[in-house]
Amino acid sequence: MSVSLTDIAAQRKSRTSTRRSAIFGFYEPDVRVVQRDTDTAKEVPHDAFRCYKCRGFVYRNRTTQDKSSGSELKNHANKCFGVEAVKAAMTSKDLEGTRKSVQKAQQERQTTLTGLLHKLVDKAKEVYSTIALTKAEVQAECARWCAENYRPFKIVADRAFKKLMKTGRPAAYIPHPTTVSRDTKTLFAKTRHRLAKHFKTLKSRLHIATDAWTSPNHKAFVAYTAHWEEDGRRVSTVLDFCELGEVRVSYIPVFS
């Protein structure tokens, strides 16, 4: 059955509204409809997607069952923009944000595209499951919560927190503060070994910094941090944080 160009033009508007995947952000929004020969037929309508980077076209047959497939578009984007950039875009699920990031990266060569797309991932909305967390997952989330947001371990024993967690679910599991403390130390040890392996394969320079200070209650602390660049992003992490048992102060005489 032949398809006329008039029918194609009539369907074009409705087809455009279905392109919501972030993979389309690597291509110009104005999609052309061209006639191309295939192995089985001649003058078959194809969607022609123009790549922002190489300016080449990726064709998708509109008469086959996989007419909505984005595999060819994704494979081409992986070659032009890199696997990490495409992965970040697909994770963000933000079509307009991806397109703006690609256009900005094409205009500003010093800006890394992957770094821009990772910002979309950070802004992506959190998705919550309807299935309750297991006991191990609750412990992991509590340890992560306290570590990332600088919360004391005893916050899980707070009256208001328990009321929020157990209202409607009286049997909901809440770990003890000592359990959260132990899990946090375990996560720290595993993360330290994982970072050590990652640093061995790191391509960028690694900056190690340290800082020491005295708290208002006259306790001295020292922290060691690492800073590096990865996929266009500045990454920082705390390597260690400990209390000093003894503080020695040295004075350097200054002669005028």
C-alpha positions as CSV (number, residue, x, y, z in Angstrom):
1,M,0.0,0.0,0.0
2,S,1.5,3.3,-1.0
3,V,1.5,6.3,1.3
4,S,1.1,9.8,-0.2
5,L,3.0,12.9,0.9
6,T,-0.3,14.5,1.8
7,D,-1.0,11.7,4.3
8,I,2.5,12.1,5.7
9,A,2.0,15.8,6.2
10,A,-1.3,15.2,8.0
11,Q,0.3,12.8,10.4
12,R,3.4,14.9,11.1
13,K,1.9,17.0,13.8
14,S,0.6,14.1,15.8
15,R,3.8,12.2,15.4
16,T,5.8,15.1,16.7
17,S,3.8,15.2,19.9
18,T,4.8,11.6,20.7
19,R,8.6,12.4,20.7
20,R,9.1,12.8,24.4
21,S,12.3,10.8,24.9
22,A,15.4,12.7,25.8
23,I,17.3,11.0,22.9
24,F,15.5,13.4,20.5
25,G,17.4,16.3,22.3
26,F,20.5,15.4,20.3
27,Y,18.7,16.1,17.0
28,E,17.1,19.2,15.5
29,P,13.4,19.5,16.4
30,D,12.4,20.0,12.7
31,V,12.2,16.4,11.4
32,R,12.0,16.0,7.7
33,V,10.1,13.4,5.8
34,V,11.9,12.0,2.8
35,Q,11.4,9.1,0.3
36,R,14.0,6.4,0.3
37,D,14.4,3.0,-1.3
38,T,14.6,-0.1,0.9
39,D,15.4,-3.7,0.2
40,T,11.7,-4.6,-0.4
41,A,10.2,-1.4,-1.8
42,K,10.9,1.9,-3.5
43,E,10.0,5.4,-2.4
44,V,9.3,4.5,1.2
45,P,8.7,7.5,3.6
46,H,11.4,7.9,6.3
47,D,11.8,10.4,9.2
48,A,15.1,12.2,8.8
49,F,16.6,13.4,12.1
50,R,19.5,15.8,11.8
51,C,22.3,15.5,14.3
52,Y,23.4,18.7,16.1
53,K,27.1,17.7,16.0
54,C,28.0,16.0,12.7
55,R,25.0,17.6,10.8
56,G,24.3,14.2,9.3
57,F,20.9,12.5,9.0
58,V,19.6,9.4,10.8
59,Y,16.7,7.8,8.9
60,R,13.8,5.9,10.4
61,N,11.3,3.9,8.3
62,R,7.8,5.0,9.0
63,T,6.1,1.9,7.5
64,T,7.6,-0.8,9.7
65,Q,6.6,-2.1,13.1
66,D,9.6,-0.4,14.8
67,K,8.8,3.0,13.4
68,S,8.8,4.4,16.9
69,S,12.1,2.8,17.9
70,G,14.9,5.0,19.0
71,S,17.8,2.5,18.8
72,E,19.3,4.0,15.7
73,L,19.1,7.5,17.1
74,K,20.7,6.3,20.3
75,N,23.5,4.4,18.5
76,H,24.3,7.5,16.4
77,A,24.3,9.8,19.5
78,N,26.7,7.5,21.3
79,K,29.2,7.9,18.5
80,C,28.9,11.7,18.2
81,F,28.4,12.7,21.8
82,G,29.7,9.8,23.8
83,V,28.0,7.0,25.8
84,E,28.2,9.0,29.1
85,A,26.4,12.0,27.7
86,V,23.6,9.9,26.2
87,K,23.3,7.9,29.5
88,A,23.0,11.1,31.5
89,A,20.3,12.5,29.1
90,M,18.3,9.3,29.2
91,T,18.4,9.3,33.0
92,S,17.2,12.8,33.3
93,K,14.2,12.2,30.9
94,D,14.3,15.9,30.1
95,L,13.9,16.5,26.4
96,E,14.0,20.3,26.4
97,G,16.8,20.4,28.9
98,T,18.8,18.0,26.8
99,R,18.3,20.0,23.6
100,K,19.3,23.3,25.4
101,S,22.4,21.6,26.8
102,V,23.4,20.3,23.4
103,Q,22.9,23.6,21.7
104,K,24.9,25.4,24.5
105,A,27.7,22.9,24.2
106,Q,27.9,23.5,20.5
107,Q,28.2,27.2,21.0
108,E,30.6,27.1,23.9
109,R,33.3,24.5,23.0
110,Q,35.0,24.8,26.4
111,T,31.9,23.5,28.2
112,T,31.6,19.8,28.5
113,L,28.3,18.4,27.3
114,T,28.3,15.6,29.8
115,G,28.7,18.0,32.7
116,L,25.6,19.9,31.5
117,L,23.5,16.8,31.2
118,H,24.5,15.5,34.6
119,K,22.9,18.7,36.0
120,L,19.6,17.5,34.6
121,V,20.0,14.2,36.4
122,D,20.5,16.1,39.7
123,K,17.3,18.0,39.0
124,A,15.3,14.9,38.0
125,K,12.3,14.3,40.2
126,E,12.6,11.5,42.8
127,V,10.4,8.5,42.1
128,Y,8.9,6.7,45.1
129,S,7.9,3.0,45.0
130,T,4.6,1.7,46.4
131,I,6.4,-1.3,47.9
132,A,7.7,-0.9,51.4
133,L,11.4,-1.0,52.0
134,T,13.0,-4.1,53.5
135,K,14.8,-4.0,56.8
136,A,18.2,-3.8,55.1
137,E,17.0,-1.0,52.8
138,V,15.7,1.0,55.8
139,Q,19.1,0.7,57.5
140,A,21.0,1.7,54.3
141,E,18.7,4.8,53.8
142,C,19.0,5.9,57.4
143,A,22.8,5.7,57.2
144,R,22.9,7.5,53.9
145,W,20.5,10.2,55.2
146,C,22.6,10.9,58.3
147,A,25.9,10.9,56.3
148,E,24.7,13.1,53.4
149,N,22.6,15.6,55.4
150,Y,24.9,15.8,58.5
151,R,22.2,14.4,60.8
152,P,23.0,13.0,64.3
153,F,22.5,9.2,64.6
154,K,20.0,9.7,67.5
155,I,17.6,11.5,65.1
156,V,16.1,8.1,64.3
157,A,15.0,7.9,68.0
158,D,13.3,11.3,67.9
159,R,9.6,11.3,68.9
160,A,8.4,13.3,65.9
161,F,10.4,11.1,63.5
162,K,8.9,8.0,64.9
163,K,5.4,9.5,64.6
164,L,6.0,10.3,60.9
165,M,7.3,6.9,60.2
166,K,4.8,4.8,62.2
167,T,1.5,6.6,61.7
168,G,-0.6,4.3,59.6
169,R,2.2,1.7,59.8
170,P,2.7,0.8,63.5
171,A,4.9,-2.1,62.6
172,A,7.3,0.0,60.5
173,Y,10.9,-0.8,61.3
174,I,13.2,2.0,62.6
175,P,16.9,1.1,63.4
176,H,18.5,2.0,66.7
177,P,21.0,4.9,66.7
178,T,23.8,2.5,67.4
179,T,22.8,0.5,64.3
180,V,22.9,3.6,62.2
181,S,26.3,4.4,63.6
182,R,27.7,1.0,62.8
183,D,26.2,0.9,59.3
184,T,27.7,4.4,58.5
185,K,31.1,3.1,59.5
186,T,30.7,0.1,57.3
187,L,29.7,2.2,54.4
188,F,32.7,4.5,55.0
189,A,35.1,1.5,54.9
190,K,33.6,0.1,51.7
191,T,33.5,3.5,50.0
192,R,37.1,4.1,50.9
193,H,38.2,0.9,49.2
194,R,36.1,1.7,46.2
195,L,37.6,5.2,45.9
196,A,41.1,3.8,46.1
197,K,40.4,1.6,43.1
198,H,38.8,4.5,41.3
199,F,41.7,6.8,41.9
200,K,44.1,4.3,40.2
201,T,42.2,4.6,36.9
202,L,41.5,8.4,37.2
203,K,42.6,10.3,34.1
204,S,42.4,13.8,35.6
205,R,44.7,15.3,38.3
206,L,43.8,14.6,41.9
207,H,44.1,17.4,44.5
208,I,44.4,16.4,48.1
209,A,43.6,19.1,50.7
210,T,43.6,19.2,54.5
211,D,42.3,21.6,57.1
212,A,42.5,21.6,60.9
213,W,40.5,23.7,63.4
214,T,39.4,23.9,67.1
215,S,35.7,23.6,68.0
216,P,34.1,25.9,70.6
217,N,34.5,23.2,73.2
218,H,38.3,23.2,72.7
219,K,38.5,20.0,70.7
220,A,40.8,19.9,67.7
221,F,39.8,18.2,64.4
222,V,41.5,17.6,61.1
223,A,39.9,16.7,57.8
224,Y,41.3,15.4,54.5
225,T,39.5,16.0,51.2
226,A,40.0,15.0,47.6
227,H,39.0,17.0,44.5
228,W,39.1,16.0,40.8
229,E,37.4,16.5,37.5
230,E,35.2,13.8,35.9
231,D,33.0,14.1,32.9
232,G,33.1,17.8,33.0
233,R,32.0,17.9,36.7
234,R,34.0,18.9,39.7
235,V,33.8,16.1,42.2
236,S,34.8,16.4,45.9
237,T,34.8,13.9,48.8
238,V,36.0,13.7,52.4
239,L,38.7,11.1,52.7
240,D,38.9,11.2,56.5
241,F,37.9,13.2,59.5
242,C,39.3,12.7,63.0
243,E,39.9,14.3,66.3
244,L,43.4,15.2,67.3
245,G,44.6,13.9,70.6
246,E,47.2,16.6,71.1
247,V,47.6,20.1,69.6
248,R,51.1,21.6,69.3
249,V,51.4,25.3,68.5
250,S,54.6,26.6,67.0
251,Y,55.5,30.3,66.8
252,I,57.8,31.6,64.1
253,P,59.6,34.7,65.2
254,V,59.5,37.6,62.9
255,F,62.4,40.1,62.8
256,S,61.9,43.6,61.5
